[in-house]
């Protein structure tokens, strides 16, 4: 028996709700014209359908924020979802700068599409006291972000920060919302992250959860990227790499969780001139071990207990005995130290 139009519309609506609950992004396609007449009152429900292939909803390319790195976007199933919660995780406190730099790189890509809208960065007083705030002059120089495009909200407690992030995530006045949290607090559970993810989906805006020095715990974010600092390559000049210089900011990005469940590790460099990511392939930089192998000269002299003892002492000089020196040894007036003279107060 053929499925009626009302039953088919109900199935389509249920598929959309299931895709939202699972954190997947459905591909929106127009429904072909039905052979039987459809109720006009329910035509708005049949405007879109969800196509599921092997349990994974296929989304349109516009539903993702493309990093510009083809291998990374492919591993993530298209890129970072725009209308979703994404987790940027730093395993140690010292990775806070790398996490913030990577988040600002993503913010630069977001603001390129959402021009005229600011980004709200929410955190507790403990977070900003530990990791600090981004340098305003560096925002424009490195990421092309004007200081007025990045707003900060400092909350006294984590509960207040979560509430601010949830309320801001539902507003379309922001291009994105970033919530920075330290450690693995009890309040950051599946319920809290589900609310953030639902608000992001309803508003069609990305919410970035920045985590410092926390364990990888279950969250509602469909994507988790583990970010740490990578060694910077030498600065490129016309004559070649400049030895001893520091080049572009670099990040090591590991995929902890994604829609495709594909693992991967990438070394990305941020181009401050083009405001875009560039992938660094293996073998394009020399490791510190290789640098030490090519330059075996020690930085400091070997210890006296090693195979290369200190050289023997030279000639011994005689100094006058302790006490007042002879009158002939007194320095002249011109040789007296300046600080021994009278202090001028006028």
FIMI-513935 format. One record per residue (C-alpha): x negated, y negated, z negated. Coordinates in Angstrom, 2 decimals. Each point is the difference from the previous one (the first is absolute). Example, Ala and Ser with C-alpha at 12.3 -4.5 7.8 and 13.67 -1.06 7.14 Angstrom:
BEGIN
+---------+---------+---------+
:    east :   north :      up :
+---------+---------+---------+
:  -12.30 :    4.50 :   -7.80 :
:   -1.37 :   -3.44 :    0.66 :
+---------+---------+---------+
This chain:
BEGIN
+---------+---------+---------+
:    east :   north :      up :
+---------+---------+---------+
:    0.00 :    0.00 :    0.00 :
:   -1.41 :   -3.38 :    0.97 :
:   -0.96 :   -2.34 :   -2.80 :
:    2.39 :   -2.91 :   -0.37 :
:   -1.24 :   -3.57 :    0.28 :
:    0.63 :   -0.72 :   -3.68 :
:   -1.92 :    3.09 :   -1.15 :
:   -2.89 :   -0.81 :    2.30 :
:   -0.16 :   -3.56 :   -1.34 :
:   -0.07 :    1.38 :   -3.54 :
:   -2.90 :    2.32 :    0.84 :
:   -1.96 :   -2.87 :    1.53 :
:    0.59 :   -2.16 :   -3.07 :
:   -1.08 :    2.80 :   -2.33 :
:   -3.18 :    0.55 :    1.98 :
:   -0.88 :   -3.66 :   -0.37 :
:    0.55 :    0.13 :   -3.75 :
:   -2.13 :    3.15 :   -0.33 :
:   -2.81 :   -1.64 :    1.99 :
:    0.06 :   -2.99 :   -2.34 :
:   -0.09 :    2.19 :   -3.12 :
:   -2.91 :    2.07 :    1.34 :
:   -1.93 :   -3.13 :    0.91 :
:   -0.03 :    0.74 :    3.72 :
:    0.72 :   -2.55 :    2.67 :
:    2.62 :    1.07 :    2.55 :
:   -0.32 :   -0.83 :    3.65 :
:    2.84 :   -2.24 :    1.07 :
:    1.53 :    0.83 :    3.33 :
:    3.26 :   -0.90 :    1.62 :
:    2.65 :    2.68 :   -0.08 :
:    1.08 :    1.14 :    3.44 :
:    3.55 :   -0.74 :    0.97 :
:    2.24 :    2.78 :   -1.39 :
:    2.31 :    1.96 :    2.24 :
:    2.92 :   -0.55 :   -2.37 :
:    1.16 :   -3.42 :   -1.18 :
:   -1.56 :   -1.16 :   -3.26 :
:    1.75 :   -1.85 :   -2.76 :
:   -0.85 :   -3.70 :    0.31 :
:    0.04 :   -0.43 :   -3.77 :
:   -2.94 :    2.43 :   -0.30 :
:   -1.96 :   -1.06 :    3.04 :
:   -2.57 :   -1.87 :   -2.17 :
:   -1.01 :    3.28 :   -1.63 :
:   -0.65 :    1.67 :    3.35 :
:   -2.29 :   -2.76 :    1.24 :
:   -3.09 :    1.92 :   -1.12 :
:   -1.03 :    3.61 :   -0.39 :
:   -2.90 :    1.79 :   -1.65 :
:   -2.10 :    2.54 :    1.86 :
:   -1.87 :    2.46 :   -2.22 :
:   -2.75 :    2.22 :    1.34 :
:   -1.17 :    2.77 :   -2.30 :
:    1.25 :   -1.86 :   -3.04 :
:   -1.87 :   -3.25 :    0.82 :
:    1.95 :   -2.98 :    1.20 :
:   -1.47 :   -1.60 :    3.11 :
:   -0.17 :   -3.77 :   -0.35 :
:   -0.39 :   -2.70 :    2.61 :
:   -3.43 :   -1.67 :    0.34 :
:    1.45 :   -3.29 :   -1.30 :
:    0.66 :    1.63 :   -3.35 :
:   -3.72 :    0.14 :   -0.83 :
:   -2.77 :   -2.44 :   -0.77 :
:   -2.80 :    1.04 :    2.31 :
:   -3.50 :   -0.26 :   -1.43 :
:   -1.52 :   -0.07 :    3.47 :
:   -1.98 :    3.19 :   -0.67 :
:    1.51 :    2.67 :    2.23 :
:   -1.28 :    2.96 :   -2.02 :
:    1.32 :   -1.41 :   -3.27 :
:    3.39 :   -1.00 :    1.43 :
:    0.40 :    3.44 :    1.55 :
:   -0.85 :    1.74 :   -3.27 :
:    2.58 :   -2.17 :   -1.79 :
:    2.67 :    0.83 :    2.54 :
:   -0.02 :   -3.42 :    1.66 :
:   -1.49 :   -2.28 :   -2.65 :
:    1.17 :   -1.44 :   -3.29 :
:    3.81 :   -0.14 :   -0.18 :
:    1.23 :   -3.58 :   -0.07 :
:    3.19 :    0.58 :   -1.96 :
:   -1.45 :    2.19 :   -2.74 :
:   -2.19 :    0.17 :   -3.07 :
:   -3.67 :    0.72 :    0.76 :
:   -2.59 :    0.80 :   -2.66 :
:   -3.56 :   -1.34 :    0.19 :
:   -1.94 :    1.84 :   -2.67 :
:   -3.41 :   -0.72 :   -1.55 :
:   -1.28 :    2.86 :   -2.13 :
:   -2.34 :   -2.14 :   -2.14 :
:    0.05 :   -3.52 :   -1.39 :
:   -2.97 :   -0.98 :    2.16 :
:    2.14 :    0.75 :    3.08 :
:    2.37 :   -2.86 :   -0.85 :
:   -1.81 :   -2.36 :    2.36 :
:    0.14 :    2.50 :    2.87 :
:    3.70 :    0.64 :   -0.61 :
:    0.73 :   -3.73 :   -0.06 :
:   -2.06 :   -0.58 :    3.16 :
:    1.76 :    2.81 :    1.85 :
:    3.39 :   -1.30 :   -1.14 :
:   -0.88 :   -3.49 :    1.22 :
:   -0.99 :    1.50 :    3.36 :
:    3.43 :    1.60 :    0.24 :
:    1.57 :   -3.29 :   -1.09 :
:   -1.77 :   -1.72 :    2.88 :
:    1.56 :    2.48 :    2.43 :
:    3.42 :   -0.45 :   -1.60 :
:   -0.14 :   -3.80 :    0.15 :
:   -0.88 :    0.21 :    3.66 :
:    3.45 :    1.48 :    0.63 :
:    1.88 :   -1.91 :   -2.72 :
:   -1.24 :   -3.50 :    0.65 :
:    1.32 :   -2.70 :   -2.30 :
:    0.71 :    2.36 :   -2.90 :
:   -2.21 :    0.33 :   -3.10 :
:   -1.11 :    3.14 :   -1.82 :
:    0.65 :    0.44 :   -3.71 :
:   -2.71 :    1.66 :   -2.13 :
:    1.35 :    1.20 :   -3.36 :
:   -2.17 :    1.14 :   -2.90 :
:   -0.41 :   -0.13 :   -3.74 :
:   -2.32 :   -2.31 :   -1.90 :
:   -2.25 :    2.99 :   -0.71 :
:   -0.39 :    0.71 :    3.71 :
:   -0.96 :   -3.53 :    0.99 :
:   -2.29 :   -0.34 :   -3.01 :
:   -1.83 :    3.22 :    0.92 :
:   -0.19 :   -0.34 :    3.80 :
:    0.50 :   -3.74 :    0.47 :
:    1.77 :   -1.88 :    2.77 :
:   -1.00 :   -0.17 :    3.66 :
:   -2.19 :   -2.95 :    0.94 :
:    2.15 :   -2.55 :    1.83 :
:   -2.71 :   -1.09 :    2.45 :
:   -0.81 :    3.60 :    0.84 :
:    3.62 :    0.75 :    0.88 :
:   -0.13 :   -2.17 :    3.10 :
:   -3.60 :    0.79 :    0.93 :
:    0.31 :    3.79 :   -0.19 :
:    3.67 :    0.77 :    0.51 :
:    1.51 :   -3.07 :    1.65 :
:    2.40 :   -0.39 :   -2.94 :
:    0.79 :   -3.51 :   -1.17 :
:    0.08 :   -0.42 :   -3.79 :
:    3.66 :   -1.03 :    0.07 :
:    0.89 :    3.28 :    1.75 :
:   -1.02 :    2.04 :   -3.05 :
:    2.04 :   -0.50 :   -3.17 :
:   -0.87 :    1.53 :   -3.38 :
:    2.28 :    0.99 :   -2.84 :
:   -1.71 :    0.81 :   -3.31 :
:    2.23 :    1.92 :   -2.42 :
:   -0.77 :    0.50 :   -3.69 :
:    1.06 :    3.66 :    0.00 :
:    0.25 :    2.82 :    2.52 :
:    3.76 :    0.20 :   -0.43 :
:    0.28 :   -3.63 :    1.10 :
:   -2.29 :    0.58 :    2.97 :
:    2.13 :    2.94 :    1.16 :
:    3.16 :   -2.09 :   -0.29 :
:   -1.54 :   -2.89 :    1.97 :
:   -1.20 :    2.36 :    2.73 :
:    3.41 :    1.66 :    0.30 :
:    1.82 :   -3.31 :    0.26 :
:   -2.52 :   -1.38 :    2.49 :
:    0.08 :    3.15 :    2.14 :
:    3.69 :   -0.52 :    0.73 :
:   -0.59 :   -3.52 :    1.32 :
:   -0.67 :   -0.65 :    3.67 :
:   -1.73 :   -3.29 :   -0.87 :
:   -3.27 :    1.91 :   -0.47 :
:   -1.97 :    1.71 :    2.73 :
:   -1.11 :    2.65 :   -2.52 :
:   -0.34 :    0.62 :   -3.73 :
:   -3.14 :    1.34 :   -1.69 :
:    0.15 :    1.46 :   -3.51 :
:   -3.32 :    0.63 :   -1.75 :
:   -0.07 :    2.40 :   -2.95 :
:   -2.87 :    1.29 :   -2.11 :
:   -0.29 :    3.59 :   -1.20 :
:    2.85 :    2.50 :   -0.18 :
:    2.69 :   -1.66 :   -2.12 :
:    3.05 :    1.92 :   -1.08 :
:    2.33 :   -2.59 :    1.53 :
:   -1.35 :    0.68 :    3.50 :
:    1.95 :    3.21 :    0.56 :
:    2.02 :    1.42 :    2.86 :
:    3.06 :   -2.01 :   -1.00 :
:   -1.85 :   -3.33 :    0.14 :
:   -1.68 :    0.78 :    3.31 :
:    3.28 :    1.23 :    1.50 :
:    1.58 :   -3.35 :   -0.82 :
:   -2.87 :   -1.84 :    1.66 :
:    0.18 :    2.27 :    3.04 :
:    3.76 :   -0.46 :    0.30 :
:   -0.28 :   -3.78 :   -0.24 :
:   -2.67 :   -0.01 :    2.70 :
:    2.16 :    2.11 :    2.30 :
:    3.07 :   -2.17 :   -0.47 :
:   -1.91 :   -3.24 :    0.59 :
:   -2.11 :    1.39 :    2.84 :
:   -3.18 :   -1.32 :   -1.62 :
:   -3.15 :    1.86 :   -1.14 :
:   -0.85 :    0.32 :   -3.68 :
:   -3.63 :    0.81 :   -0.81 :
:   -0.73 :    1.66 :   -3.34 :
:   -3.62 :   -0.75 :   -0.95 :
:   -1.29 :    2.33 :   -2.70 :
:   -3.21 :   -0.38 :   -1.98 :
:   -1.75 :    2.87 :   -1.77 :
:    3.03 :    2.26 :   -0.15 :
:    0.62 :    3.66 :    0.56 :
:    1.79 :    1.10 :    3.16 :
:    3.53 :    0.55 :   -1.25 :
:    3.25 :    0.74 :    1.85 :
:    1.60 :   -3.15 :    1.38 :
:    2.72 :   -0.75 :    2.52 :
:   -2.52 :   -1.60 :    2.37 :
:   -0.14 :    2.02 :    3.25 :
:   -3.63 :   -1.12 :    0.55 :
:   -2.89 :   -0.07 :   -2.45 :
:   -3.40 :   -1.29 :    1.09 :
:   -3.01 :    0.40 :   -2.30 :
:   -2.34 :   -2.93 :    0.63 :
:   -3.57 :   -0.57 :   -1.16 :
:   -2.84 :   -2.24 :    1.10 :
:   -2.27 :    1.20 :    2.79 :
:   -3.56 :   -1.16 :    0.53 :
:   -0.12 :   -2.97 :    2.32 :
:   -1.98 :    0.27 :    3.19 :
:   -2.66 :   -2.52 :    0.99 :
:    1.11 :   -3.20 :    1.64 :
:   -0.13 :    0.14 :    3.78 :
:   -2.02 :   -2.65 :    1.83 :
:   -1.06 :   -0.55 :    3.59 :
:   -3.30 :    1.74 :   -0.74 :
:    1.73 :    2.91 :   -1.74 :
:    0.85 :    0.84 :   -3.62 :
:   -1.49 :   -2.44 :   -2.50 :
:   -1.93 :    2.01 :   -2.59 :
:    0.96 :   -0.64 :   -3.60 :
:    3.21 :   -1.86 :    0.88 :
:    3.58 :    0.78 :   -0.98 :
:    2.53 :    0.40 :    2.78 :
:    3.76 :    0.31 :    0.05 :
:    2.07 :    1.31 :   -2.92 :
:    0.43 :    3.76 :    0.23 :
:    2.46 :    2.39 :   -1.62 :
:    0.16 :    3.75 :   -0.41 :
:    3.63 :    1.05 :    0.44 :
:    1.24 :    3.47 :   -0.94 :
:    3.54 :    1.13 :    0.77 :
:    1.41 :    1.34 :   -3.26 :
:    3.58 :    0.36 :    1.22 :
:    1.85 :   -0.71 :    3.23 :
:    3.08 :    0.99 :    1.96 :
:   -2.04 :    2.38 :    2.13 :
:   -1.97 :    1.53 :   -2.93 :
:   -3.17 :   -0.28 :    2.09 :
:   -3.20 :   -0.65 :   -1.99 :
:   -2.72 :   -2.29 :    1.22 :
:   -2.78 :   -2.37 :   -1.02 :
:   -0.83 :   -3.17 :    1.92 :
:   -2.61 :   -2.73 :   -0.37 :
:    1.51 :   -3.28 :    1.09 :
:   -1.65 :   -3.37 :    0.49 :
:    1.97 :   -3.23 :   -0.13 :
:   -0.84 :   -2.44 :    2.77 :
:    0.46 :   -3.49 :   -1.51 :
:   -0.16 :   -1.64 :    3.42 :
:    2.65 :    2.13 :    1.71 :
:    1.93 :    0.75 :   -3.24 :
:    0.15 :    3.66 :    0.90 :
:   -1.32 :    3.36 :   -1.14 :
:   -2.77 :    1.84 :    1.80 :
:   -0.88 :    3.62 :   -0.63 :
:   -3.55 :    0.92 :   -0.81 :
:   -0.88 :    3.42 :    1.30 :
:   -2.42 :    2.31 :   -1.72 :
:   -3.62 :   -0.62 :    0.84 :
:    0.48 :   -3.72 :    0.66 :
:   -1.55 :   -1.03 :   -3.32 :
:   -3.06 :    1.12 :   -1.85 :
:    0.55 :    1.38 :   -3.44 :
:   -2.11 :   -1.23 :   -2.92 :
:   -1.81 :    3.37 :   -0.05 :
:   -1.02 :   -0.48 :    3.64 :
:   -1.20 :   -3.54 :   -0.73 :
:   -2.19 :    1.23 :   -2.82 :
:   -1.37 :    2.74 :    2.23 :
:   -1.01 :   -2.49 :    2.70 :
:   -1.52 :   -2.39 :   -2.55 :
:   -1.86 :    2.10 :   -2.61 :
:   -1.60 :   -3.01 :   -1.75 :
:    1.11 :   -0.17 :   -3.62 :
:    1.83 :   -3.09 :   -1.12 :
:   -1.92 :   -0.18 :   -3.30 :
:   -3.37 :    1.42 :   -1.09 :
:   -0.08 :    3.55 :   -1.30 :
:    0.04 :    0.60 :   -3.72 :
:   -3.29 :    0.50 :   -1.91 :
:    1.11 :    3.54 :   -0.78 :
:    0.39 :    0.86 :    3.66 :
:   -2.52 :    1.15 :    2.56 :
:   -0.99 :   -3.59 :    0.81 :
:   -1.17 :   -1.57 :   -3.30 :
:   -0.48 :   -3.70 :   -0.44 :
:   -3.43 :   -1.35 :    1.01 :
:   -2.67 :   -0.47 :   -2.65 :
:   -0.07 :   -3.27 :   -1.87 :
:   -2.33 :   -2.73 :    1.26 :
:   -2.32 :   -2.38 :   -1.82 :
:    0.80 :   -0.92 :   -3.59 :
:    0.31 :   -3.73 :   -0.69 :
:   -0.77 :   -1.57 :   -3.38 :
:    2.51 :   -2.44 :   -1.46 :
:   -0.60 :   -2.42 :   -2.87 :
:    0.94 :    1.14 :   -3.47 :
:    3.33 :   -0.93 :   -1.46 :
:    0.12 :   -3.45 :   -1.55 :
:   -0.53 :   -3.56 :    1.10 :
:   -2.02 :   -0.26 :    3.19 :
:   -3.08 :   -2.10 :    0.20 :
:    0.33 :   -3.66 :    0.79 :
:   -1.64 :    0.52 :    3.34 :
:    2.67 :    2.52 :    0.94 :
:    2.86 :   -2.44 :   -0.48 :
:    1.75 :   -0.92 :    3.25 :
:   -0.08 :   -3.59 :    1.15 :
:    3.01 :   -2.22 :   -0.33 :
:    0.87 :    0.51 :    3.65 :
:   -0.07 :    3.80 :   -0.52 :
:    2.36 :    0.02 :   -2.98 :
:    3.33 :    1.71 :    0.68 :
:    2.85 :   -2.32 :    0.76 :
:    2.20 :    1.48 :   -2.70 :
:   -2.53 :   -0.98 :   -2.67 :
:    0.49 :   -3.70 :    0.71 :
:    2.61 :   -2.15 :   -1.73 :
:    3.61 :    0.44 :    1.17 :
:    1.38 :   -3.16 :    1.54 :
:    3.48 :   -0.71 :   -1.33 :
:    0.70 :   -3.31 :    1.70 :
+---------+---------+---------+
